């Protein structure tokens, strides 16, 4: 046992010494251990050994270093760069292993850093077409209205890769955690900067000039009263400013957000490669039209996992709708759909009406575009019963589809309450950690004073998401029998 | 390999040279001989012993001779070391140097005559 301990201690010496004298040192240890038995001799032996280690280990290393310096000094003055080998034996296999592990860790750290920095790249311009304010994005988990919008803001900024569009909530979750940590300590200068930035942005961008003026005055008044001085935590400060702005504006879409990770200065334009990759991904996934079939009793079933960019997927969408054209009822399965492009949402909805229908989108100004392009020539679905399957993951654009059809009494929603993401503001960066969501458009909601933001869309028939298809089928069948 | 400075000669190296003056010894033998000749005051640990041996070998003050068993210590083969003539010369000059200091010490009446 004690020999093993000493063998371990010998590893403290440089390898050249171990190789030359390691075995001899162990032998000497064994000799002494054999000859010096008893408590005190053993104690003395170990004291000797430890004292010896303390003196001789540093000396061995010092000699190696001195020798290397002496060797390299004369050669470094000219000529090509060269490497000096510390040891004259080959590295041990363990050294290669640890070197490999270290390299992987460094690479992983580097790529994580890059992802973090690049994660705010401008999906908005990639996926939303003409309007900055029209891109539906996935979000995560049920949350307060504030939190939900806040997440949406971040998401709209962060999704840069076409695959991210596949509505994986993981990345958003990570962003959320980062921001929730809110470890940054604020000082008076930072608070001042954020308040000034908020006032300037609200005055320039907010949809209603009078309200903007009131918000600006309120923020300034709170600042003068010293109401903000206690806030040293980024997240809490953002929350405080949000409350101050909402108190006077009563606008739930107006908000200050804090991000622990840095918000980049500009949104980079999508590169042709990114666009090509998106097209490729869509092609491979059949534009996320996952399943298209006719169920018993001639019920058409479409499982759609997003609302893809019509400029890429329009033909897929029209083909899908055409193949449902002769169905007696249609079930849209949006249980795994976390949103996408409002234009695709409206494009599919157009098949369900025989006249232009006002198609509410909380993030677009009410224009001529706000009506569906109905009727679609040759389409026979306009008077067929429609069922929409929802789950707690159904989000954003998929919620718009569900909400509008429900409000228009055009579909029966079956499943669970949706997640509740309807970010209506446009994000404006204030500094590296603060930004704000400002509604820049006035969308008319003809149905209600509140949309699904933060609360989700309630289904007409509440069942577990897993049972939704069966329930909808039964409903459709009994409905068809009545006819 | 790194060169070790043996100038001034460390006392451990000097004692190792002295221990080898009478016969060829292996590491443990040197250690015991040094302990004996210093009245137990210097017990060389393996690190100090072998780094000193390494330095002395590099400077050719000692040499390694054929490894063999020490029947008193079992069947393991051991590396034996022998003093070279350069080593003997070095040990002598070191002893002379110390003797010189000793004379000084005696002249200063720090030492009484009966010590050396």
Interface residues (C-beta under 8 A of the other chain):
Chain A: X13 X16 X17 X20 X21 X24 X25 X26 X27 X28 X29 X31 X32 X48 X49 X51 X52 X53 X55 X56 X57 X59 X60 X63 X64 X66 X67 X88
Chain B: X1 X2 X3 X4 X27 X28 X31 X43 X44 X45 X46 X47 X48 X49 X50 X51 X53 X54 X73 X76 X78 X79
